[in-house]
Amino acid sequence: MLRNIKMYESVPSLIEPIPIVVDLNKLNAGITKIGSFVDYSATARCLASPTKQSTITLTYPKNIPEEFVNKLGELRSKFVGPITSGEGPLMEKYNLSTAHFTEMHQIVKDSYVKVIADQINEYHANKYGSGQVAWIHSPSLGPGIGFSMHRDRHCVARYHIALATNDYSYMLAEESNEIKAVHIPADGRIWQLNNNILHSAINFAPVNYPNVVRTHLIFSMSN
């Protein structure tokens, strides 16, 4: 059956903002500082990549696979490279899921990211009674890049903050044979995603469009 596609400002219980607003300038400054610490630039890495994607992760497991360390060194292996390859591949090959991403480097602990993680923990605990921020990562999508519809089975919820976006970028969720498309603006609001339903993200921007790279900061919750 063909799926209808329809735009929404938000979709309750699927893609919706929560009552926390962060200082986006302060957050972006903190992310940039962390990126500089490990020689990572979201836009530059994304546009230079053959896949037009890049990711930095801000938490990491206690036991990072030795091959990751051998490839990138003890520091960078915690932030970039294979450790960012996604929960599916990491679980299949290394038995690593969201719940294992419990460690946070001091530069992240000292940043605004940690403050926001604490706020999300408090909000989530008050609303659901359990759950803890584990994997924190910031993926970037270049022009024309998106994901197939999927479910994230290794976390119980995800919270998104748009760090940089454009008018061609959307989150997508399927409900009752309809694809619901929501644009998440870079305005400091935190959005909750129901990752148990089929969903995706896409950046349709033309190659030379302003702010062509779409970057989110994502907080994944474990039980």
Secondary structure, DSSP 8 states (H G I E B T S, - for coil): ---EEEEES-BTTTEEEEEEE--HHHHHHHHHHHHHHTT--HHHHHHHSTTSEEEEES-B-SS--HHHHHHH-TTGGGTSGGGGS-HHHHHHHH---GGG--B--HHHHTSHHHHHHHHHHHHHHHHHS--EEEEEEEEEE-TTEE--SB---S-SEEEEEEEE--TTEEEEEEETTEEEEE---SSSEEEEE-TTS-EEEEE---TT-TT-SEEEEEEEEE-
